[in-house]
Amino acid sequence: MLYLLHRRLTVTVFPTTKEKRKPPNTYTDDSYLICQVPILFGHAMEIEKSKTALVVIDLQKGIAERETVPYDPKTVISNAAMLADKFRENRMPVFLVHVIPNPELALHPKCDSLWQLSGQISPDFSDIVPELGPKGSDIVITKMQWGAFYGTDLEMQLRRRGIGTIVLCGISTDIGVESTARFAYEYGFNLIFAEDAMSSITASAHSNSTEGVFKRMGYVRKTAEILALL
């Protein structure tokens, strides 16, 4: 079936040579667009196990102890741990990313609202939560900024394992997860977001990322939906 999109978004459907001959059907809208393409509204999500890795962002003691919405840290950690266990069971790579605060190496942008850690930083701030490990062959990535790619060997570790798809989760949705996702998207990785295995400081920050950004980069799914494909 061939679809032609004309001015005013007129969609004309022409039968192909293999179809029974019949007059074309035309549908018109007041939008403006000129192009000739097959119309595809989304694809069914599939997971190729040999080319998929889990990347968990900042589920560490100093961050997971803070309040988050719409999911509390306990829920986020529980869902992330279920994903990690399933990936390990299937011999699929698990990357655990954590950030180590370092005032000397931290970025100091000139901006309207500089975010800084308040109070004394505990010695175990960067320790990955025990529910996640690390365990067995997990790869731990240490970063100094929001995203997990810049200044780390994450991309190289993924490429050398033949990974083309990343399942992302962690805290927070709009900072560490989104920054990592944007890099991954531009590096050409396919993305799957475990929506209930991530959370943020405000519900709007979480939804702005999951609804406004992530759905344009990949698939946004619940943990249970991802597990069902593994």
HELIX and SHEET records of a PDB file:
HELIX    1   1 ARG A    7  LEU A    9  5                                   3    
HELIX    2   2 LYS A   49  LYS A   51  5                                   3    
HELIX    3   3 LYS A   61  ALA A   64  1                                   4    
HELIX    4   4 PRO A   73  GLU A   89  1                                  17    
HELIX    5   5 LEU A  154  ARG A  160  1                                   7    
HELIX    6   6 THR A  173  VAL A  177  3                                   5    
HELIX    7   7 GLU A  178  GLU A  186  1                                   9    
HELIX    8   8 ALA A  203  SER A  209  1                                   7    
HELIX    9   9 THR A  210  PHE A  214  3                                   5    
HELIX   10  10 LYS A  215  MET A  217  1                                   3    
HELIX   11  11 THR A  223  ALA A  228  1                                   6    
SHEET    1   A 3 LEU A   2  HIS A   6  0                                        
SHEET    2   A 3 THR A  10  PHE A  14 -1                                        
SHEET    3   A 3 ASN A  25  TYR A  27 -1                                        
SHEET    1   B 6 ILE A 139  LYS A 143  0                                        
SHEET    2   B 6 VAL A  94  VAL A  99  1                                        
SHEET    3   B 6 THR A  52  ILE A  57  1                                        
SHEET    4   B 6 THR A 165  ILE A 171  1                                        
SHEET    5   B 6 ASN A 190  SER A 199  1                                        
SHEET    6   B 6 TYR A 219  ARG A 221  1                                        
END                                                                             
